[in-house]
């Protein structure tokens, strides 16, 4: 139960990265993937 919020945050980060990838903004795509990776690393 304690990992619900970080899991939702990771999912939202990946969704944001997908939106930026679809628009071809690769810098922001990398930013959001890095944010999701960092959150996953700290959480799990």
C-alpha positions in Angstrom: 0.0 0.0 0.0 2.9 2.4 0.7 4.1 2.1 -3.0 0.8 3.2 -4.6 1.7 6.9 -4.9 5.1 6.3 -6.3 3.7 3.8 -8.8 1.1 6.3 -10.0 3.8 9.0 -10.2 6.0 6.7 -12.4 3.0 5.9 -14.6 2.3 9.6 -15.1 5.9 10.3 -15.9 5.9 7.6 -18.5 2.6 9.0 -20.0 4.1 12.5 -20.1 7.2 11.1 -21.9 4.9 9.4 -24.4 3.1 12.6 -25.2 6.4 14.4 -25.8 7.7 11.6 -27.9 4.6 11.7 -30.0 5.2 15.4 -30.7 8.9 14.8 -31.4 10.2 16.8 -28.4 13.1 14.4 -27.5 14.6 16.6 -24.8 11.4 16.5 -22.7 10.9 12.9 -23.5 14.3 12.1 -22.0 13.6 14.3 -19.0 10.4 12.5 -18.1 11.9 9.0 -18.7 14.8 10.0 -16.4 12.3 11.3 -13.8 10.4 7.9 -13.9 13.7 6.0 -13.7 14.8 8.1 -10.7 11.5 7.6 -8.9 11.6 3.9 -9.6 15.2 3.6 -8.4 14.5 5.4 -5.1 11.2 3.6 -4.5 12.1 0.0 -5.3 
